Amino acid sequence: MYLLRGGLPWRMLPPRTFPPATTVQHYFYLWRDLGLWPSINHALVTA
């Protein structure tokens, strides 16, 4: 629902489920810059 509503802005993450939006955003960009997302995706697809 978050993605359909507004493209998943960081501020729309449920506060009781996720850490602060700035923390989530920081790790997302860090993992993107390190190239970890393809590895994570591969591990999930092959599991």
N, CA, C and O atoms as CSV, one atom per row, in Angstrom:
chain,resi,resn,atom,element,x,y,z
A,1,MET,N,N,0.816,-1.197,0.000
A,1,MET,CA,C,0.000,0.000,0.000
A,1,MET,C,C,0.859,1.260,0.000
A,1,MET,O,O,0.506,2.253,-0.636
A,2,TYR,N,N,1.990,1.225,0.714
A,2,TYR,CA,C,2.844,2.414,0.763
A,2,TYR,C,C,3.347,2.768,-0.631
A,2,TYR,O,O,3.350,3.934,-1.025
A,3,LEU,N,N,3.774,1.745,-1.375
A,3,LEU,CA,C,4.319,1.971,-2.710
A,3,LEU,C,C,3.252,2.498,-3.653
A,3,LEU,O,O,3.514,3.408,-4.439
A,4,LEU,N,N,2.056,1.939,-3.584
A,4,LEU,CA,C,0.982,2.387,-4.465
A,4,LEU,C,C,0.536,3.805,-4.152
A,4,LEU,O,O,0.155,4.553,-5.052
A,5,ARG,N,N,0.581,4.171,-2.895
A,5,ARG,CA,C,0.088,5.493,-2.500
A,5,ARG,C,C,1.002,6.628,-2.933
A,5,ARG,O,O,0.533,7.648,-3.436
A,6,GLY,N,N,2.291,6.458,-2.741
A,6,GLY,CA,C,3.146,7.600,-3.039
A,6,GLY,C,C,4.566,7.254,-3.433
A,6,GLY,O,O,5.454,8.093,-3.285
A,7,GLY,N,N,4.818,6.050,-3.929
A,7,GLY,CA,C,6.173,5.707,-4.317
A,7,GLY,C,C,7.092,5.420,-3.138
A,7,GLY,O,O,8.314,5.458,-3.281
A,8,LEU,N,N,6.526,5.137,-1.998
A,8,LEU,CA,C,7.240,4.822,-0.766
A,8,LEU,C,C,8.185,5.919,-0.298
A,8,LEU,O,O,9.394,5.705,-0.220
A,9,PRO,N,N,7.641,7.087,0.014
A,9,PRO,CA,C,8.497,8.105,0.635
A,9,PRO,C,C,8.961,7.621,2.011
A,9,PRO,O,O,8.218,6.941,2.718
A,10,TRP,N,N,10.154,7.965,2.372
A,10,TRP,CA,C,10.726,7.488,3.635
A,10,TRP,C,C,9.851,7.863,4.825
A,10,TRP,O,O,9.759,7.090,5.778
A,11,ARG,N,N,9.222,9.000,4.797
A,11,ARG,CA,C,8.440,9.458,5.959
A,11,ARG,C,C,7.157,8.642,6.163
A,11,ARG,O,O,6.526,8.754,7.214
A,12,MET,N,N,6.764,7.829,5.189
A,12,MET,CA,C,5.544,7.026,5.316
A,12,MET,C,C,5.793,5.649,5.934
A,12,MET,O,O,4.842,4.888,6.117
A,13,LEU,N,N,7.034,5.307,6.258
A,13,LEU,CA,C,7.299,4.014,6.890
A,13,LEU,C,C,6.652,3.983,8.272
A,13,LEU,O,O,6.735,4.967,9.006
A,14,PRO,N,N,6.011,2.877,8.641
A,14,PRO,CA,C,5.369,2.802,9.957
A,14,PRO,C,C,6.388,2.966,11.085
A,14,PRO,O,O,7.377,2.233,11.120
A,15,PRO,N,N,6.178,3.893,11.993
A,15,PRO,CA,C,7.178,4.185,13.022
A,15,PRO,C,C,7.409,3.057,14.020
A,15,PRO,O,O,8.502,2.960,14.578
A,16,ARG,N,N,6.438,2.218,14.259
A,16,ARG,CA,C,6.612,1.128,15.237
A,16,ARG,C,C,7.304,-0.081,14.609
A,16,ARG,O,O,7.774,-0.966,15.324
A,17,THR,N,N,7.368,-0.122,13.292
A,17,THR,CA,C,7.939,-1.258,12.584
A,17,THR,C,C,9.369,-1.008,12.127
A,17,THR,O,O,10.175,-1.937,12.067
A,18,PHE,N,N,9.686,0.234,11.808
A,18,PHE,CA,C,10.990,0.594,11.257
A,18,PHE,C,C,11.681,1.613,12.147
A,18,PHE,O,O,11.029,2.328,12.908
A,19,PRO,N,N,13.014,1.676,12.046
A,19,PRO,CA,C,13.720,2.763,12.739
A,19,PRO,C,C,13.386,4.098,12.080
A,19,PRO,O,O,12.618,4.123,11.118
A,20,PRO,N,N,13.937,5.205,12.569
A,20,PRO,CA,C,13.651,6.500,11.945
A,20,PRO,C,C,13.953,6.479,10.446
A,20,PRO,O,O,14.869,5.790,9.997
A,21,ALA,N,N,13.182,7.233,9.691
A,21,ALA,CA,C,13.305,7.230,8.228
A,21,ALA,C,C,14.712,7.590,7.773
A,21,ALA,O,O,15.193,7.046,6.780
A,22,THR,N,N,15.374,8.485,8.471
A,22,THR,CA,C,16.731,8.859,8.063
A,22,THR,C,C,17.701,7.689,8.201
A,22,THR,O,O,18.633,7.563,7.406
A,23,THR,N,N,17.496,6.837,9.193
A,23,THR,CA,C,18.334,5.652,9.371
A,23,THR,C,C,18.093,4.654,8.253
A,23,THR,O,O,19.044,4.117,7.684
A,24,VAL,N,N,16.841,4.402,7.934
A,24,VAL,CA,C,16.498,3.478,6.851
A,24,VAL,C,C,17.065,3.986,5.533
A,24,VAL,O,O,17.641,3.218,4.763
A,25,GLN,N,N,16.905,5.267,5.277
A,25,GLN,CA,C,17.400,5.871,4.041
A,25,GLN,C,C,18.928,5.758,3.962
A,25,GLN,O,O,19.482,5.455,2.905
A,26,HIS,N,N,19.591,6.003,5.077
A,26,HIS,CA,C,21.052,5.905,5.112
A,26,HIS,C,C,21.512,4.503,4.715
A,26,HIS,O,O,22.391,4.360,3.865
A,27,TYR,N,N,20.929,3.470,5.321
A,27,TYR,CA,C,21.342,2.107,5.008
A,27,TYR,C,C,20.962,1.713,3.586
A,27,TYR,O,O,21.719,0.997,2.931
A,28,PHE,N,N,19.825,2.155,3.100
A,28,PHE,CA,C,19.437,1.864,1.720
A,28,PHE,C,C,20.487,2.403,0.750
A,28,PHE,O,O,20.952,1.679,-0.131
A,29,TYR,N,N,20.860,3.671,0.913
A,29,TYR,CA,C,21.848,4.281,0.018
A,29,TYR,C,C,23.229,3.652,0.191
A,29,TYR,O,O,23.950,3.470,-0.791
A,30,LEU,N,N,23.602,3.322,1.414
A,30,LEU,CA,C,24.880,2.670,1.657
A,30,LEU,C,C,24.945,1.328,0.945
A,30,LEU,O,O,25.922,1.041,0.252
A,31,TRP,N,N,23.910,0.499,1.108
A,31,TRP,CA,C,23.881,-0.807,0.466
A,31,TRP,C,C,23.821,-0.682,-1.047
A,31,TRP,O,O,24.402,-1.499,-1.762
A,32,ARG,N,N,23.113,0.349,-1.546
A,32,ARG,CA,C,23.072,0.592,-2.988
A,32,ARG,C,C,24.466,0.928,-3.505
A,32,ARG,O,O,24.906,0.380,-4.515
A,33,ASP,N,N,25.155,1.820,-2.817
A,33,ASP,CA,C,26.484,2.240,-3.248
A,33,ASP,C,C,27.504,1.110,-3.166
A,33,ASP,O,O,28.450,1.079,-3.953
A,34,LEU,N,N,27.330,0.188,-2.236
A,34,LEU,CA,C,28.224,-0.958,-2.102
A,34,LEU,C,C,27.862,-2.089,-3.065
A,34,LEU,O,O,28.602,-3.066,-3.177
A,35,GLY,N,N,26.738,-1.964,-3.752
A,35,GLY,CA,C,26.314,-2.986,-4.702
A,35,GLY,C,C,25.743,-4.233,-4.048
A,35,GLY,O,O,25.813,-5.319,-4.622
A,36,LEU,N,N,25.180,-4.092,-2.851
A,36,LEU,CA,C,24.652,-5.252,-2.131
A,36,LEU,C,C,23.267,-5.686,-2.588
A,36,LEU,O,O,22.902,-6.844,-2.386
A,37,TRP,N,N,22.486,-4.804,-3.193
A,37,TRP,CA,C,21.117,-5.165,-3.553
A,37,TRP,C,C,21.043,-6.345,-4.518
A,37,TRP,O,O,20.191,-7.211,-4.322
A,38,PRO,N,N,21.883,-6.430,-5.546
A,38,PRO,CA,C,21.831,-7.627,-6.398
A,38,PRO,C,C,22.151,-8.913,-5.636
A,38,PRO,O,O,21.559,-9.958,-5.905
A,39,SER,N,N,23.084,-8.840,-4.688
A,39,SER,CA,C,23.415,-10.032,-3.882
A,39,SER,C,C,22.251,-10.432,-2.985
A,39,SER,O,O,21.933,-11.614,-2.861
A,40,ILE,N,N,21.620,-9.447,-2.363
A,40,ILE,CA,C,20.461,-9.719,-1.510
A,40,ILE,C,C,19.336,-10.331,-2.340
A,40,ILE,O,O,18.719,-11.315,-1.931
A,41,ASN,N,N,19.076,-9.744,-3.505
A,41,ASN,CA,C,18.031,-10.269,-4.374
A,41,ASN,C,C,18.336,-11.704,-4.798
A,41,ASN,O,O,17.446,-12.554,-4.784
A,42,HIS,N,N,19.562,-11.978,-5.166
A,42,HIS,CA,C,19.948,-13.336,-5.577
A,42,HIS,C,C,19.744,-14.336,-4.451
A,42,HIS,O,O,19.226,-15.431,-4.670
A,43,ALA,N,N,20.154,-13.953,-3.236
A,43,ALA,CA,C,20.000,-14.848,-2.084
A,43,ALA,C,C,18.520,-15.143,-1.814
A,43,ALA,O,O,18.166,-16.271,-1.469
A,44,LEU,N,N,17.671,-14.149,-1.969
A,44,LEU,CA,C,16.241,-14.358,-1.724
A,44,LEU,C,C,15.588,-15.201,-2.818
A,44,LEU,O,O,14.696,-16.002,-2.541
A,45,VAL,N,N,16.028,-15.021,-4.041
A,45,VAL,CA,C,15.436,-15.783,-5.155
A,45,VAL,C,C,15.847,-17.242,-5.091
A,45,VAL,O,O,15.043,-18.121,-5.402
A,46,THR,N,N,17.074,-17.516,-4.698
A,46,THR,CA,C,17.561,-18.891,-4.684
A,46,THR,C,C,17.258,-19.625,-3.384
A,46,THR,O,O,17.499,-20.828,-3.289
A,47,ALA,N,N,16.739,-18.934,-2.395
A,47,ALA,CA,C,16.455,-19.574,-1.104
A,47,ALA,C,C,15.252,-20.470,-1.176
A,47,ALA,O,O,14.879,-21.083,-0.176
